[in-house]
Amino acid sequence: MTPSDLLLRLRPLLAAEAAAEAHGTAVEAADLEQGVWLRLLEHRRESGPMPERAAAEWLRAAVRSEGRGARLRARREVPYAPVDGGELAAGRVRAVGPSGVEERVLAAEERRELWSAVRRLPGRCPGLLAAMLSPRDPTYREIAGALGISQGSLGPIRSRCLGCLRRMLTAEVAAPGLRGRER
């Protein structure tokens, strides 16, 4: 089987396998496909041509292997964080540019999303978290008095509300959590 025949016959299988594997790897399916095609060509150069059935099985295993490799690389990635002055500081660099306009816009968008999620929480949670996130920084006694809740109940209620908020925000985030962080 020539490489072009192999490409025509195995492309739908590879596209389906890569799309299924890409979901859990934080990598585009097209990147997985490209990596597998390269591995297949290298394998053919080393081992010679193989029957279509064997090539299909090898391809499935190669997609899973590329996916595992992508997950491992994603765990080791560490993005550069900005620092002042555009100089190296602790191994990190900041591009010299406008004074934080983008950062302020992104921070404002994050605040809007947070408040939107807080307003959608059930029961007493929106009022409690709004009081706790208040710029006035009220004490537990002031919050308890304003909400009509005993001061001793604020901690457990706050904990349940934050758990609910965490679950809500986690469900809304589409990207896997390991991307770009070192573990």
Phi, psi and chi 1 to 4 in degrees:
 res  aa     phi    psi   chi1   chi2   chi3   chi4
   1 MET       -  128.1  177.6 -179.1  -61.3      -
   2 THR   -76.5  160.3   66.6      -      -      -
   3 PRO   -58.7  -35.6  -25.8   33.1      -      -
   4 SER   -70.3  -37.3   60.3      -      -      -
   5 ASP   -63.8  -42.2  -69.5  -21.7      -      -
   6 LEU   -60.9  -43.5 -166.6   63.1      -      -
   7 LEU   -60.6  -47.1  176.7   73.2      -      -
   8 LEU   -64.7  -40.4  -71.4  174.0      -      -
   9 ARG   -79.8  -33.1  -69.4 -175.4 -175.0 -165.1
  10 LEU   -98.2   -8.6  -65.3  179.3      -      -
  11 ARG   -57.5  -47.3  178.2 -179.4  -82.5  161.7
  12 PRO   -62.0  -39.5  -19.2   28.5      -      -
  13 LEU   -64.3  -46.7  173.3   65.2      -      -
  14 LEU   -64.0  -40.4  177.3   57.9      -      -
  15 ALA   -61.7  -43.4      -      -      -      -
  16 ALA   -66.8  -45.0      -      -      -      -
  17 GLU   -64.3  -43.5  -69.0  -75.2  -27.1      -
  18 ALA   -66.5  -39.2      -      -      -      -
  19 ALA   -64.0  -39.2      -      -      -      -
  20 ALA   -69.2  -38.8      -      -      -      -
  21 GLU   -78.6  -30.2 -171.4   69.3   26.5      -
  22 ALA   -64.5  -27.6      -      -      -      -
  23 HIS   -55.4  -42.5 -123.1  -23.7      -      -
  24 GLY   -96.9    6.6      -      -      -      -
  25 THR  -110.7   -8.5   61.6      -      -      -
  26 ALA    64.1   29.8      -      -      -      -
  27 VAL  -131.1  147.2  174.1      -      -      -
  28 GLU   -66.5  145.0  -61.4  -81.3  -29.1      -
  29 ALA   -60.6  -37.1      -      -      -      -
  30 ALA   -62.9  -34.9      -      -      -      -
  31 ASP   -67.3  -40.3  -67.8  -20.9      -      -
  32 LEU   -62.6  -44.9  -77.0  176.2      -      -
  33 GLU   -57.4  -47.3  -74.8 -176.6   50.6      -
  34 GLN   -60.7  -43.9 -176.5  177.9   14.4      -
  35 GLY   -61.8  -39.6      -      -      -      -
  36 VAL   -69.6  -40.6  171.1      -      -      -
  37 TRP   -60.9  -42.0  -78.7  126.0      -      -
  38 LEU   -63.2  -43.6  -72.1  172.8      -      -
  39 ARG   -63.1  -37.6  -72.9  177.7   69.1  175.2
  40 LEU   -65.4  -43.3 -179.3   60.6      -      -
  41 LEU   -64.2  -40.8  -68.3  174.5      -      -
  42 GLU   -63.8  -41.6  -70.1  169.2   -5.7      -
  43 HIS   -63.3  -42.2 -177.9   73.6      -      -
  44 ARG   -64.3  -37.5  -79.0  179.3   54.3   92.8
  45 ARG   -65.9  -39.1 -174.0  175.1   45.9 -145.3
  46 GLU   -78.4  -43.6  -66.9  169.7    3.7      -
  47 SER  -103.4  -14.9  -52.7      -      -      -
  48 GLY    88.3  177.7      -      -      -      -
  49 PRO   -63.4  153.0   -6.8   12.8      -      -
  50 MET  -131.7  156.8   62.2  177.4  104.7      -
  51 PRO   -62.2  157.7  -10.7   17.1      -      -
  52 GLU   -60.2  -42.3 -176.1  177.5  -12.9      -
  53 ARG   -62.1  -44.3 -176.6  176.7 -149.5  100.0
  54 ALA   -66.0  -38.6      -      -      -      -
  55 ALA   -63.8  -38.0      -      -      -      -
  56 ALA   -66.3  -43.0      -      -      -      -
  57 GLU   -65.4  -42.8  -69.7  -57.3  -43.6      -
  58 TRP   -61.6  -40.3 -177.2   91.7      -      -
  59 LEU   -62.9  -43.7 -173.1  122.6      -      -
  60 ARG   -60.0  -45.4  -75.2 -174.5 -179.8  101.5
  61 ALA   -65.4  -38.0      -      -      -      -
  62 ALA   -66.4  -36.8      -      -      -      -
  63 VAL   -63.5  -44.6  168.9      -      -      -
  64 ARG   -63.6  -39.6  -72.8 -170.4  -66.7  -81.1
  65 SER   -65.8  -43.1  176.8      -      -      -
  66 GLU   -62.5  -38.9  -77.7  -71.0  -43.3      -
  67 GLY   -63.3  -43.5      -      -      -      -
  68 ARG   -61.9  -43.3  -81.7 -168.3  -55.6  -86.2
  69 GLY   -61.8  -39.5      -      -      -      -
  70 ALA   -65.8  -39.9      -      -      -      -
  71 ARG   -63.9  -41.5  -78.7 -169.6  -65.4  -85.6
  72 LEU   -65.0  -42.4  -70.8  173.1      -      -
  73 ARG   -63.9  -38.1  -77.6 -172.0  -58.5  -84.2
  74 ALA   -64.8  -33.2      -      -      -      -
  75 ARG   -69.1  -30.6  -73.0 -176.4 -172.4  145.5
  76 ARG   -88.5  -13.0  -70.2 -170.7  -57.6 -102.9
  77 GLU   -67.9  136.9  -76.1 -178.7   -1.7      -
  78 VAL  -130.9  112.4  178.9      -      -      -
  79 PRO   -73.3  154.0   26.5  -32.9      -      -
  80 TYR   -75.2  137.3  -74.2  106.5      -      -
  81 ALA  -105.0  144.4      -      -      -      -
  82 PRO   -70.6  144.7   15.9  -20.2      -      -
  83 VAL  -134.4  164.6  -65.5      -      -      -
  84 ASP   -73.9  149.8  -69.7  -24.0      -      -
  85 GLY    85.1   -6.4      -      -      -      -
  86 GLY    70.4   18.2      -      -      -      -
  87 GLU  -103.6  162.4  -60.0  172.7    7.3      -
  88 LEU   -69.0  132.0  -76.0  172.8      -      -
  89 ALA  -146.4  114.3      -      -      -      -
  90 ALA    55.4   38.4      -      -      -      -
  91 GLY    78.4   13.2      -      -      -      -
  92 ARG  -123.7  150.7  -63.1  178.9  179.9  163.9
  93 VAL  -127.5  146.7  178.3      -      -      -
  94 ARG  -122.6  132.5  176.9 -170.4  171.1  133.1
  95 ALA   -71.4  135.2      -      -      -      -
  96 VAL   -74.7  131.1  177.7      -      -      -
  97 GLY  -170.3 -159.7      -      -      -      -
  98 PRO   -59.9  157.0   -8.3   12.7      -      -
  99 SER   -80.3   77.5   61.7      -      -      -
 100 GLY    66.8   20.4      -      -      -      -
 101 VAL   -63.7  -44.0  172.7      -      -      -
 102 GLU   -62.1  -42.2  -73.2 -178.6   55.3      -
 103 GLU   -61.7  -40.7  -72.1   90.7    5.1      -
 104 ARG   -66.6  -40.1  -72.3 -165.2  -55.0  -94.2
 105 VAL   -64.7  -44.6  168.7      -      -      -
 106 LEU   -65.3  -40.1  -69.8  173.5      -      -
 107 ALA   -63.9  -40.6      -      -      -      -
 108 ALA   -64.2  -39.8      -      -      -      -
 109 GLU   -65.0  -41.4  178.8   63.4   25.7      -
 110 GLU   -62.1  -41.7  -73.9  176.5   -2.4      -
 111 ARG   -62.6  -43.1  -79.9 -167.3  -56.4  -85.4
 112 ARG   -60.9  -43.0  -83.5 -167.9  -63.6  -85.2
 113 GLU   -66.1  -40.6  -64.6 -144.1    9.7      -
 114 LEU   -61.7  -48.7  174.1   64.4      -      -
 115 TRP   -65.0  -34.7  -77.3  108.5      -      -
 116 SER   -62.6  -43.4  171.3      -      -      -
 117 ALA   -67.3  -39.0      -      -      -      -
 118 VAL   -61.9  -41.6  166.3      -      -      -
 119 ARG   -65.3  -24.7  -75.9 -169.9  -64.2  -86.1
 120 ARG   -86.4   -5.6  -68.6 -169.5  -43.5 -105.1
 121 LEU   -66.5  153.8  -72.1  170.8      -      -
 122 PRO   -82.5  161.1   29.9  -35.0      -      -
 123 GLY    59.2 -133.4      -      -      -      -
 124 ARG   -79.4   -9.1  -62.0  177.0  173.7  171.4
 125 CYS   -57.6  -45.5  -68.2      -      -      -
 126 PRO   -59.3  -43.6  -24.0   32.6      -      -
 127 GLY   -66.4  -42.4      -      -      -      -
 128 LEU   -65.0  -49.2  176.3   63.1      -      -
 129 LEU   -68.4  -34.0  -68.4 -179.1      -      -
 130 ALA   -62.9  -40.5      -      -      -      -
 131 ALA   -66.6  -40.2      -      -      -      -
 132 MET   -72.3  -28.9  -68.2 -166.6  153.2      -
 133 LEU   -91.4    5.5  -66.5  171.9      -      -
 134 SER   -62.1  140.4  168.6      -      -      -
 135 PRO   -66.2  -17.5   13.2  -19.0      -      -
 136 ARG   -69.7  -21.0  -87.4 -172.1  -24.5  110.3
 137 ASP    55.1   62.7 -163.9   25.4      -      -
 138 PRO   -70.8  157.9   25.6  -32.3      -      -
 139 THR   -79.4  166.7   64.9      -      -      -
 140 TYR   -59.6  -37.7  -94.8   36.6      -      -
 141 ARG   -61.8  -44.1  176.7  174.8  -75.5  156.4
 142 GLU   -65.5  -41.8  -66.9  169.0  -20.1      -
 143 ILE   -64.8  -45.8  -66.6  171.7      -      -
 144 ALA   -59.7  -43.1      -      -      -      -
 145 GLY   -65.0  -42.1      -      -      -      -
 146 ALA   -67.8  -35.3      -      -      -      -
 147 LEU   -94.2   -9.6  -62.6  176.8      -      -
 148 GLY    71.1   35.5      -      -      -      -
 149 ILE  -119.8  147.0  -58.2  172.3      -      -
 150 SER   -67.5  146.7   72.8      -      -      -
 151 GLN   -61.4  -34.2 -169.3  173.4  -17.9      -
 152 GLY   -69.6  -19.1      -      -      -      -
 153 SER   -87.5  -15.1  -62.1      -      -      -
 154 LEU   -61.1  -43.6  -75.4  179.7      -      -
 155 GLY   -60.2  -53.5      -      -      -      -
 156 PRO   -63.3  -38.7  -23.3   31.5      -      -
 157 ILE   -66.4  -43.9  -66.2  171.9      -      -
 158 ARG   -58.3  -43.2 -178.4 -158.1   66.1 -176.2
 159 SER   -61.2  -44.7  179.4      -      -      -
 160 ARG   -64.3  -40.6  -75.5 -168.4  -63.8  -86.9
 161 CYS   -65.3  -42.9  -68.1      -      -      -
 162 LEU   -66.2  -36.4  -71.1  174.7      -      -
 163 GLY   -63.4  -42.0      -      -      -      -
 164 CYS   -64.5  -42.9 -173.9      -      -      -
 165 LEU   -63.4  -42.6 -179.9   63.7      -      -
 166 ARG   -60.7  -46.0 -174.1  178.7  -55.7  111.8
 167 ARG   -63.5  -40.0  -75.3 -172.2  -58.5  -82.6
 168 MET   -63.9  -47.0 -179.6 -173.4  -62.2      -
 169 LEU   -70.0  -35.0  -68.1  174.5      -      -
 170 THR   -64.6  -39.5  -59.1      -      -      -
 171 ALA   -67.8  -27.2      -      -      -      -
 172 GLU   -83.0  -19.0  -68.7  176.1    2.9      -
 173 VAL   -84.2  125.6  174.3      -      -      -
 174 ALA   -87.6  -31.2      -      -      -      -
 175 ALA   -77.0  146.2      -      -      -      -
 176 PRO   -63.5  151.5  -20.5   29.3      -      -
 177 GLY   -77.1  -16.0      -      -      -      -
 178 LEU   -85.1  -14.9  -65.6  177.8      -      -
 179 ARG   -61.4  124.3 -173.4  173.7 -166.6  142.0
 180 GLY    81.0    5.7      -      -      -      -
 181 ARG  -117.3  147.5  -78.2 -167.4 -109.7  156.4
 182 GLU   -91.5  135.7 -176.9  174.5  -38.9      -
 183 ARG  -116.7      -  -67.1  -89.2  171.6 -179.9
